[in-house]
Amino acid sequence: MLFDTVIDRKDTYCTQWDFVKDRFGEDDLLPFTISDTDFMVPNEVLETLTKRMKHPIFGYTRWNYDELKKAIQQWYQIRFDAIIEKEWIMYTPTVIYAASAFIQLLSKKGEGVVLQTPAYDAFFKVIQDNGRQVVENQLIYENNCYSIDFINLEKQLAQPENKLLLLCSPHNPTGRAWSQQELEKIVALCQKYTVFLLSDEIHMDILSKGQRHLPATSFHYEKTAVITSGTKTFNFPSLSFAYTLIPNLQLRKAFHQKLKNADGLSSPNIFGMLATMSAYQHCAYWVDELNQYLEKNQQYVKTFIQKNLPRIKIVDREATYLMWLDISEIVSDISILQKKLVSTGKVAIMDGTIYGGNGAQFLRLNIGCPISKLEDGLNRMLKGIKSIKENEGFH
């Protein structure tokens, strides 16, 4: 199978493999860290890029093409049964750039941005470094599952200084795919208190069997924008191409003015744009196969942990290629575990401390890799855990 193919990524200027020492202090580690995958991009995408590479000029380009917009519209229609107006579609170089731009356009310094935690660590940085306040709406964790604390969320949205809700849908790192009922309640609260709903949906295509993604724009609340990209799904994030859906005309104009004039970023990466079009036009089958492979990887992790590390609790993965592992019954201090994983297991797995909320009792395991790598990594993790002594906080 395509996804079983092991591809050597070392010496390709790859963050996950070549720069693992930056975060973990050692070079010779097997990484399950940055949220990209070890899978080759679809052949159709590779052929599109190769064809364009053969043309020897790589000048400026634009993004406002009907072909691109039709590819995005078609993707949403087929994958999510959602209607996207082509006027809503705007280019952004990255999802985080768009998040930063919306935060600047829709709030003032000192005002609050509500965020469900634990949450992707870049969200904290983009909020705080724009001079806004992070307002943590901590998720409820019960019976190995997360849910939204709607009582607390309403209190937070009711505060007039909190101007935005930054939603991660599906949710990184917990792997939740928010249900229609949950999303309807979120939208209703945002409408009630006139809070802008900004939804990061970059993990939208990566769903477990039986799960469904509902774009935030489906709920017809004008104070909504979606930021997303095909780069996470098809594994070409270094090509730097994302897009945003903005139903509100005035906000679209303001976003475009900021992108083009204030920040000078309106000329996209030609390879990112072509890769996105090719993927959306031709590679739905590839996403289906990817999701099936991730199901197998998830089951492998569950079986391994149940057999060898039964005190690790696994949060059911509804979406993303990330598994959220509760290690609170194994060790009281996650820093002790990390030292052993690195020094003894020679494996790099993100710990949840940087994600806020109750993240300090979790590991975030990236399963977007061939199963042979996953098998090796889990055995390394087991070796590291077994090396922890009782006087080091081992339960």
DRENDO-1510 file (C-alpha; in Angstrom, 1 decimal, always signed):
<recs>
REC; n; res; u; v; w
REC; 1; MET; +0.0; +0.0; +0.0 .
REC; 2; LEU; +1.2; +3.6; -0.8 .
REC; 3; PHE; +1.1; +4.7; +2.8 .
REC; 4; ASP; +3.3; +1.8; +3.9 .
REC; 5; THR; +6.2; +3.2; +1.9 .
REC; 6; VAL; +9.0; +4.4; +4.0 .
REC; 7; ILE; +10.6; +7.6; +2.6 .
REC; 8; ASP; +13.9; +8.9; +4.1 .
REC; 9; ARG; +13.2; +12.6; +5.0 .
REC; 10; LYS; +16.6; +13.3; +6.6 .
REC; 11; ASP; +18.7; +16.1; +5.1 .
REC; 12; THR; +15.7; +17.6; +3.3 .
REC; 13; TYR; +15.6; +20.6; +5.7 .
REC; 14; CYS; +12.6; +18.9; +7.3 .
REC; 15; THR; +11.5; +20.3; +10.7 .
REC; 16; GLN; +10.2; +17.0; +12.1 .
REC; 17; TRP; +13.4; +15.0; +11.2 .
REC; 18; ASP; +16.3; +17.4; +10.7 .
REC; 19; PHE; +15.5; +19.9; +13.6 .
REC; 20; VAL; +14.3; +17.5; +16.3 .
REC; 21; LYS; +17.2; +18.6; +18.5 .
REC; 22; ASP; +15.8; +22.1; +18.7 .
REC; 23; ARG; +13.0; +21.0; +20.9 .
REC; 24; PHE; +14.2; +17.7; +22.4 .
REC; 25; GLY; +17.9; +18.3; +22.8 .
REC; 26; GLU; +19.2; +15.4; +20.8 .
REC; 27; ASP; +19.5; +14.5; +17.1 .
REC; 28; ASP; +19.2; +10.7; +17.0 .
REC; 29; LEU; +15.5; +10.5; +17.9 .
REC; 30; LEU; +12.6; +8.9; +16.0 .
REC; 31; PRO; +10.2; +11.8; +15.7 .
REC; 32; PHE; +6.4; +11.9; +16.1 .
REC; 33; THR; +6.1; +15.6; +16.6 .
REC; 34; ILE; +5.3; +18.3; +14.1 .
REC; 35; SER; +1.9; +17.9; +12.5 .
REC; 36; ASP; +2.9; +16.9; +9.1 .
REC; 37; THR; +3.0; +13.3; +7.9 .
REC; 38; ASP; +5.6; +10.9; +6.5 .
REC; 39; PHE; +3.4; +10.2; +3.4 .
REC; 40; MET; +4.2; +11.1; -0.1 .
REC; 41; VAL; +1.9; +13.6; -1.8 .
REC; 42; PRO; -0.6; +12.1; -4.3 .
REC; 43; ASN; +0.8; +11.2; -7.7 .
REC; 44; GLU; -1.5; +13.7; -9.4 .
REC; 45; VAL; -0.1; +16.5; -7.3 .
REC; 46; LEU; +3.5; +15.4; -7.9 .
REC; 47; GLU; +2.8; +15.3; -11.7 .
REC; 48; THR; +1.3; +18.8; -11.6 .
REC; 49; LEU; +4.3; +20.2; -9.7 .
REC; 50; THR; +6.8; +18.4; -12.0 .
REC; 51; LYS; +5.1; +19.7; -15.1 .
REC; 52; ARG; +5.3; +23.3; -13.8 .
REC; 53; MET; +8.9; +22.9; -12.7 .
REC; 54; LYS; +9.8; +22.2; -16.3 .
REC; 55; HIS; +8.9; +25.7; -17.2 .
REC; 56; PRO; +12.0; +27.7; -16.3 .
REC; 57; ILE; +10.4; +30.9; -15.2 .
REC; 58; PHE; +8.8; +31.4; -11.7 .
REC; 59; GLY; +7.5; +34.9; -11.7 .
REC; 60; TYR; +4.8; +36.5; -9.7 .
REC; 61; THR; +1.3; +35.1; -9.9 .
REC; 62; ARG; -2.2; +35.9; -8.6 .
REC; 63; TRP; -4.7; +33.7; -6.7 .
REC; 64; ASN; -8.1; +35.1; -7.9 .
REC; 65; TYR; -8.7; +32.5; -10.5 .
REC; 66; ASP; -12.1; +30.8; -11.2 .
REC; 67; GLU; -10.4; +27.5; -11.6 .
REC; 68; LEU; -9.1; +27.7; -8.0 .
REC; 69; LYS; -12.4; +28.8; -6.6 .
REC; 70; LYS; -14.3; +26.1; -8.5 .
REC; 71; ALA; -11.9; +23.5; -7.2 .
REC; 72; ILE; -12.6; +24.7; -3.6 .
REC; 73; GLN; -16.4; +24.9; -4.2 .
REC; 74; GLN; -16.4; +21.4; -5.7 .
REC; 75; TRP; -14.5; +20.0; -2.7 .
REC; 76; TYR; -16.9; +21.5; -0.2 .
REC; 77; GLN; -19.9; +20.2; -2.2 .
REC; 78; ILE; -18.6; +16.7; -2.5 .
REC; 79; ARG; -16.9; +16.2; +0.9 .
REC; 80; PHE; -19.1; +18.2; +3.2 .
REC; 81; ASP; -22.4; +18.7; +1.3 .
REC; 82; ALA; -21.8; +22.4; +1.8 .
REC; 83; ILE; -22.4; +25.3; -0.6 .
REC; 84; ILE; -19.6; +27.9; -0.7 .
REC; 85; GLU; -20.1; +31.1; -2.6 .
REC; 86; LYS; -17.0; +31.9; -4.8 .
REC; 87; GLU; -17.0; +35.5; -3.6 .
REC; 88; TRP; -16.2; +34.2; +0.0 .
REC; 89; ILE; -12.9; +32.7; -1.0 .
REC; 90; MET; -9.8; +34.7; -0.2 .
REC; 91; TYR; -6.2; +33.6; -0.3 .
REC; 92; THR; -3.9; +33.7; +2.7 .
REC; 93; PRO; -0.3; +32.4; +2.9 .
REC; 94; THR; -1.0; +30.4; +6.0 .
REC; 95; VAL; -3.8; +29.7; +8.4 .
REC; 96; ILE; -2.0; +31.4; +11.3 .
REC; 97; TYR; -1.4; +34.6; +9.2 .
REC; 98; ALA; -5.1; +34.8; +8.6 .
REC; 99; ALA; -5.8; +34.2; +12.3 .
REC; 100; SER; -3.5; +37.1; +13.1 .
REC; 101; ALA; -5.1; +39.3; +10.5 .
REC; 102; PHE; -8.6; +38.7; +11.8 .
REC; 103; ILE; -7.6; +39.3; +15.4 .
REC; 104; GLN; -6.1; +42.6; +14.4 .
REC; 105; LEU; -9.2; +43.6; +12.3 .
REC; 106; LEU; -11.9; +42.5; +14.7 .
REC; 107; SER; -10.5; +43.4; +18.2 .
REC; 108; LYS; -8.4; +46.0; +20.0 .
REC; 109; LYS; -5.3; +45.5; +22.1 .
REC; 110; GLY; -6.2; +44.3; +25.6 .
REC; 111; GLU; -9.5; +42.6; +24.4 .
REC; 112; GLY; -10.1; +38.9; +24.7 .
REC; 113; VAL; -10.1; +36.0; +22.4 .
REC; 114; VAL; -11.9; +32.9; +23.7 .
REC; 115; LEU; -10.1; +29.6; +23.0 .
REC; 116; GLN; -11.0; +26.0; +23.9 .
REC; 117; THR; -8.1; +24.4; +25.7 .
REC; 118; PRO; -6.0; +22.4; +25.5 .
REC; 119; ALA; -5.3; +24.0; +22.2 .
REC; 120; TYR; -2.7; +24.2; +19.4 .
REC; 121; ASP; +0.2; +26.2; +20.9 .
REC; 122; ALA; +0.5; +28.7; +18.0 .
REC; 123; PHE; -3.0; +30.0; +19.0 .
REC; 124; PHE; -1.6; +31.3; +22.3 .
REC; 125; LYS; +1.3; +33.0; +20.6 .
REC; 126; VAL; -0.8; +34.7; +17.9 .
REC; 127; ILE; -3.3; +36.0; +20.4 .
REC; 128; GLN; -0.7; +37.2; +23.0 .
REC; 129; ASP; +1.8; +38.6; +20.5 .
REC; 130; ASN; -1.0; +40.7; +19.0 .
REC; 131; GLY; -1.5; +42.2; +22.5 .
REC; 132; ARG; -4.8; +40.4; +23.1 .
REC; 133; GLN; -5.9; +38.3; +26.1 .
REC; 134; VAL; -6.2; +34.5; +25.9 .
REC; 135; VAL; -9.5; +33.6; +27.5 .
REC; 136; GLU; -9.3; +29.9; +28.2 .
REC; 137; ASN; -12.6; +28.0; +27.8 .
REC; 138; GLN; -11.2; +24.7; +29.3 .
REC; 139; LEU; -12.8; +21.6; +27.8 .
REC; 140; ILE; -14.4; +19.1; +30.1 .
REC; 141; TYR; -12.5; +15.8; +30.3 .
REC; 142; GLU; -14.6; +12.8; +31.4 .
REC; 143; ASN; -14.5; +9.1; +30.6 .
REC; 144; ASN; -11.6; +9.6; +28.1 .
REC; 145; CYS; -13.6; +12.2; +26.1 .
REC; 146; TYR; -13.7; +15.9; +25.8 .
REC; 147; SER; -16.8; +18.2; +25.6 .
REC; 148; ILE; -17.3; +21.9; +25.7 .
REC; 149; ASP; -18.1; +23.7; +28.9 .
REC; 150; PHE; -21.1; +25.7; +27.5 .
REC; 151; ILE; -21.9; +27.2; +30.9 .
REC; 152; ASN; -18.5; +28.8; +31.2 .
REC; 153; LEU; -18.4; +29.6; +27.5 .
REC; 154; GLU; -21.6; +31.6; +27.8 .
REC; 155; LYS; -20.2; +33.6; +30.7 .
REC; 156; GLN; -17.1; +34.3; +28.7 .
REC; 157; LEU; -18.9; +35.3; +25.5 .
REC; 158; ALA; -21.2; +37.6; +27.5 .
REC; 159; GLN; -18.2; +39.7; +28.6 .
REC; 160; PRO; -18.2; +42.7; +26.2 .
REC; 161; GLU; -14.3; +42.8; +26.1 .
REC; 162; ASN; -14.2; +39.3; +24.5 .
REC; 163; LYS; -14.6; +40.0; +20.8 .
REC; 164; LEU; -13.7; +36.7; +19.1 .
REC; 165; LEU; -14.1; +32.9; +19.6 .
REC; 166; LEU; -11.2; +31.1; +17.9 .
REC; 167; LEU; -12.6; +27.7; +17.3 .
REC; 168; CYS; -10.5; +24.7; +16.2 .
REC; 169; SER; -12.7; +22.4; +14.2 .
REC; 170; PRO; -11.8; +19.5; +14.2 .
REC; 171; HIS; -9.9; +20.1; +17.4 .
REC; 172; ASN; -6.2; +19.9; +17.8 .
REC; 173; PRO; -4.9; +18.2; +20.0 .
REC; 174; THR; -7.9; +16.3; +21.4 .
REC; 175; GLY; -9.1; +14.9; +18.0 .
REC; 176; ARG; -12.7; +15.9; +18.6 .
REC; 177; ALA; -14.9; +16.4; +15.5 .
REC; 178; TRP; -17.6; +18.8; +16.9 .
REC; 179; SER; -21.1; +17.5; +16.3 .
REC; 180; GLN; -23.8; +19.5; +14.6 .
REC; 181; GLN; -25.6; +20.1; +18.0 .
REC; 182; GLU; -22.4; +21.4; +19.5 .
REC; 183; LEU; -21.7; +23.7; +16.6 .
REC; 184; GLU; -25.3; +25.0; +16.6 .
REC; 185; LYS; -24.9; +25.9; +20.3 .
REC; 186; ILE; -21.6; +27.7; +19.7 .
REC; 187; VAL; -23.1; +29.7; +16.9 .
REC; 188; ALA; -26.2; +30.5; +18.9 .
REC; 189; LEU; -24.1; +31.9; +21.8 .
REC; 190; CYS; -21.9; +33.9; +19.4 .
REC; 191; GLN; -25.1; +35.4; +17.9 .
REC; 192; LYS; -26.6; +36.1; +21.3 .
REC; 193; TYR; -23.6; +38.1; +22.4 .
REC; 194; THR; -22.4; +39.4; +19.0 .
REC; 195; VAL; -19.1; +37.6; +19.1 .
REC; 196; PHE; -17.2; +36.9; +16.0 .
REC; 197; LEU; -16.7; +33.2; +15.2 .
REC; 198; LEU; -13.3; +32.4; +13.7 .
REC; 199; SER; -13.0; +28.7; +12.8 .
REC; 200; ASP; -9.7; +27.0; +12.0 .
REC; 201; GLU; -10.7; +24.0; +9.9 .
REC; 202; ILE; -7.3; +22.8; +8.6 .
REC; 203; HIS; -7.9; +19.3; +9.8 .
REC; 204; MET; -11.4; +19.1; +8.2 .
REC; 205; ASP; -10.6; +16.2; +5.8 .
REC; 206; ILE; -9.0; +13.9; +8.2 .
REC; 207; LEU; -12.0; +12.1; +9.8 .
REC; 208; SER; -12.5; +8.7; +11.5 .
REC; 209; LYS; -15.1; +6.4; +10.2 .
REC; 210; GLY; -18.6; +7.7; +10.8 .
REC; 211; GLN; -17.5; +11.2; +11.6 .
REC; 212; ARG; -18.7; +14.3; +9.6 .
REC; 213; HIS; -17.2; +17.8; +9.3 .
REC; 214; LEU; -19.6; +20.8; +9.2 .
REC; 215; PRO; -18.0; +24.0; +8.0 .
REC; 216; ALA; -18.8; +26.9; +10.3 .
REC; 217; THR; -20.2; +28.8; +7.3 .
REC; 218; SER; -23.0; +26.3; +7.1 .
REC; 219; PHE; -24.8; +27.9; +10.0 .
REC; 220; HIS; -25.5; +31.2; +8.2 .
REC; 221; TYR; -24.1; +33.5; +10.9 .
REC; 222; GLU; -22.5; +36.5; +9.1 .
REC; 223; LYS; -20.0; +37.2; +11.8 .
REC; 224; THR; -18.1; +34.0; +10.8 .
REC; 225; ALA; -15.0; +33.2; +8.9 .
REC; 226; VAL; -13.3; +29.9; +8.2 .
REC; 227; ILE; -9.5; +29.6; +7.8 .
REC; 228; THR; -8.2; +26.4; +6.2 .
REC; 229; SER; -5.9; +24.7; +3.7 .
REC; 230; GLY; -5.3; +21.6; +1.8 .
REC; 231; THR; -1.7; +21.5; +3.0 .
REC; 232; LYS; -2.4; +19.5; +6.1 .
REC; 233; THR; -4.5; +16.9; +4.3 .
REC; 234; PHE; -2.2; +16.3; +1.4 .
REC; 235; ASN; +1.1; +17.0; +3.2 .
REC; 236; PHE; +2.6; +20.0; +1.4 .
REC; 237; PRO; +2.7; +22.7; +4.1 .
REC; 238; SER; +6.1; +24.0; +3.0 .
REC; 239; LEU; +4.4; +25.2; -0.2 .
REC; 240; SER; +2.6; +27.8; +1.9 .
REC; 241; PHE; -0.9; +28.1; +0.5 .
REC; 242; ALA; -4.1; +28.5; +2.5 .
REC; 243; TYR; -7.5; +30.2; +2.1 .
REC; 244; THR; -10.2; +31.8; +4.1 .
REC; 245; LEU; -14.0; +31.9; +3.6 .
REC; 246; ILE; -15.5; +35.3; +4.5 .
REC; 247; PRO; -19.3; +35.7; +4.0 .
REC; 248; ASN; -19.2; +39.4; +5.1 .
REC; 249; LEU; -18.4; +41.7; +2.2 .
REC; 250; GLN; -17.0; +44.6; +4.4 .
REC; 251; LEU; -14.7; +42.2; +6.2 .
REC; 252; ARG; -13.6; +40.6; +2.9 .
REC; 253; LYS; -12.6; +44.1; +1.7 .
REC; 254; ALA; -10.7; +44.8; +4.9 .
REC; 255; PHE; -8.9; +41.5; +4.9 .
REC; 256; HIS; -7.9; +42.0; +1.2 .
REC; 257; GLN; -6.6; +45.5; +1.9 .
REC; 258; LYS; -4.6; +44.2; +4.9 .
REC; 259; LEU; -3.2; +41.2; +2.9 .
REC; 260; LYS; -2.3; +43.2; -0.2 .
REC; 261; ASN; -1.5; +46.7; +1.0 .
REC; 262; ALA; -0.6; +46.7; +4.6 .
REC; 263; ASP; +1.3; +43.4; +4.6 .
REC; 264; GLY; +2.3; +43.0; +0.9 .
REC; 265; LEU; +1.4; +39.3; +0.8 .
REC; 266; SER; -1.1; +39.0; -2.0 .
REC; 267; SER; +1.1; +37.1; -4.5 .
REC; 268; PRO; +0.9; +33.4; -3.7 .
REC; 269; ASN; +3.3; +30.5; -4.0 .
REC; 270; ILE; +2.6; +29.1; -7.5 .
REC; 271; PHE; +3.4; +25.6; -6.4 .
REC; 272; GLY; +1.1; +25.8; -3.4 .
REC; 273; MET; -1.8; +27.0; -5.5 .
REC; 274; LEU; -1.3; +24.4; -8.2 .
REC; 275; ALA; -0.9; +21.6; -5.7 .
REC; 276; THR; -4.2; +22.7; -4.0 .
REC; 277; MET; -6.1; +22.8; -7.2 .
REC; 278; SER; -4.8; +19.4; -8.3 .
REC; 279; ALA; -5.5; +17.8; -5.0 .
REC; 280; TYR; -9.1; +19.1; -4.8 .
REC; 281; GLN; -9.8; +18.2; -8.4 .
REC; 282; HIS; -8.3; +14.7; -8.6 .
REC; 283; CYS; -7.5; +13.3; -5.1 .
REC; 284; ALA; -10.6; +12.6; -3.2 .
REC; 285; TYR; -9.9; +8.9; -3.4 .
REC; 286; TRP; -6.5; +9.5; -1.8 .
REC; 287; VAL; -8.1; +11.1; +1.2 .
REC; 288; ASP; -10.4; +8.2; +1.6 .
REC; 289; GLU; -7.4; +5.8; +1.6 .
REC; 290; LEU; -5.5; +8.0; +4.0 .
REC; 291; ASN; -8.4; +8.0; +6.5 .
REC; 292; GLN; -8.6; +4.2; +6.2 .
REC; 293; TYR; -4.9; +3.9; +6.8 .
REC; 294; LEU; -5.1; +6.1; +9.9 .
REC; 295; GLU; -7.9; +3.9; +11.2 .
REC; 296; LYS; -5.5; +1.0; +11.0 .
REC; 297; ASN; -2.7; +2.9; +12.7 .
REC; 298; GLN; -5.1; +4.0; +15.5 .
REC; 299; GLN; -6.2; +0.5; +16.1 .
REC; 300; TYR; -2.6; -0.7; +16.2 .
REC; 301; VAL; -1.8; +1.9; +18.9 .
REC; 302; LYS; -4.8; +0.9; +20.9 .
REC; 303; THR; -3.9; -2.8; +20.7 .
REC; 304; PHE; -0.3; -2.1; +21.6 .
REC; 305; ILE; -1.1; +0.1; +24.6 .
REC; 306; GLN; -3.8; -2.2; +25.9 .
REC; 307; LYS; -1.4; -5.1; +25.9 .
REC; 308; ASN; +1.8; -3.3; +27.1 .
REC; 309; LEU; +0.8; -0.1; +28.8 .
REC; 310; PRO; -2.8; -0.6; +30.0 .
REC; 311; ARG; -2.7; +2.4; +32.4 .
REC; 312; ILE; -2.4; +4.8; +29.5 .
REC; 313; LYS; -5.9; +6.1; +28.6 .
REC; 314; ILE; -6.6; +6.8; +25.0 .
REC; 315; VAL; -8.9; +9.6; +24.0 .
REC; 316; ASP; -11.0; +8.4; +21.1 .
REC; 317; ARG; -9.7; +10.0; +17.9 .
REC; 318; GLU; -12.6; +11.4; +15.8 .
REC; 319; ALA; -10.4; +13.5; +13.5 .
REC; 320; THR; -6.8; +14.6; +12.7 .
REC; 321; TYR; -3.8; +12.2; +12.6 .
REC; 322; LEU; -3.0; +13.0; +16.2 .
REC; 323; MET; -3.7; +10.7; +19.1 .
REC; 324; TRP; -4.0; +12.1; +22.6 .
REC; 325; LEU; -2.7; +9.8; +25.3 .
REC; 326; ASP; -3.4; +10.3; +29.0 .
REC; 327; ILE; -0.3; +9.2; +31.0 .
REC; 328; SER; -1.5; +10.5; +34.4 .
REC; 329; GLU; -1.8; +7.0; +35.8 .
REC; 330; ILE; +1.8; +6.2; +34.8 .
REC; 331; VAL; +3.8; +9.2; +36.0 .
REC; 332; SER; +3.1; +12.3; +38.1 .
REC; 333; ASP; +5.5; +14.6; +36.3 .
REC; 334; ILE; +5.5; +14.5; +32.5 .
REC; 335; SER; +9.0; +16.1; +32.4 .
REC; 336; ILE; +10.4; +12.9; +34.0 .
REC; 337; LEU; +8.7; +10.9; +31.3 .
REC; 338; GLN; +10.0; +13.1; +28.5 .
REC; 339; LYS; +13.6; +12.7; +29.8 .
REC; 340; LYS; +13.3; +9.0; +29.7 .
REC; 341; LEU; +11.6; +8.9; +26.3 .
REC; 342; VAL; +14.5; +10.9; +24.9 .
REC; 343; SER; +17.5; +9.5; +26.8 .
REC; 344; THR; +16.4; +5.8; +26.9 .
REC; 345; GLY; +13.7; +5.3; +24.3 .
REC; 346; LYS; +15.3; +7.6; +21.7 .
REC; 347; VAL; +11.9; +8.8; +20.6 .
REC; 348; ALA; +10.5; +12.3; +20.3 .
REC; 349; ILE; +6.7; +12.7; +21.1 .
REC; 350; MET; +5.1; +16.0; +22.0 .
REC; 351; ASP; +4.0; +16.4; +25.5 .
REC; 352; GLY; +0.8; +18.3; +26.1 .
REC; 353; THR; +2.1; +20.9; +28.5 .
REC; 354; ILE; +2.4; +23.6; +25.8 .
REC; 355; TYR; -1.3; +23.2; +24.9 .
REC; 356; GLY; -2.8; +24.6; +28.1 .
REC; 357; GLY; -5.9; +23.2; +29.8 .
REC; 358; ASN; -5.2; +19.8; +31.3 .
REC; 359; GLY; -2.5; +19.1; +28.6 .
REC; 360; ALA; +0.2; +18.4; +31.1 .
REC; 361; GLN; -1.1; +14.9; +31.6 .
REC; 362; PHE; -1.0; +13.9; +27.9 .
REC; 363; LEU; +1.3; +13.0; +25.1 .
REC; 364; ARG; +0.3; +14.0; +21.5 .
REC; 365; LEU; +1.3; +11.1; +19.2 .
REC; 366; ASN; +1.4; +11.8; +15.4 .
REC; 367; ILE; +0.2; +8.6; +13.7 .
REC; 368; GLY; +0.6; +10.0; +10.2 .
REC; 369; CYS; +3.3; +7.6; +9.2 .
REC; 370; PRO; +4.0; +4.1; +7.9 .
REC; 371; ILE; +3.0; +1.5; +10.4 .
REC; 372; SER; +6.5; +0.2; +10.5 .
REC; 373; LYS; +7.6; +3.6; +12.0 .
REC; 374; LEU; +4.7; +3.5; +14.4 .
REC; 375; GLU; +5.7; +0.0; +15.6 .
REC; 376; ASP; +9.3; +1.2; +16.2 .
REC; 377; GLY; +8.1; +4.3; +18.0 .
REC; 378; LEU; +5.8; +2.5; +20.4 .
REC; 379; ASN; +8.5; +0.0; +21.3 .
REC; 380; ARG; +10.8; +2.9; +22.0 .
REC; 381; MET; +8.1; +4.6; +24.1 .
REC; 382; LEU; +7.6; +1.4; +26.1 .
REC; 383; LYS; +11.4; +1.1; +26.7 .
REC; 384; GLY; +11.4; +4.7; +28.0 .
REC; 385; ILE; +8.5; +4.2; +30.3 .
REC; 386; LYS; +9.9; +1.0; +31.7 .
REC; 387; SER; +13.1; +2.8; +32.6 .
REC; 388; ILE; +11.3; +5.1; +35.0 .
REC; 389; LYS; +11.9; +4.2; +38.7 .
REC; 390; GLU; +9.4; +4.5; +41.5 .
REC; 391; ASN; +11.5; +7.3; +43.2 .
REC; 392; GLU; +11.2; +9.3; +40.0 .
REC; 393; GLY; +7.4; +9.7; +40.2 .
REC; 394; PHE; +6.4; +6.4; +38.6 .
REC; 395; HIS; +3.0; +5.3; +39.8 .
</recs>
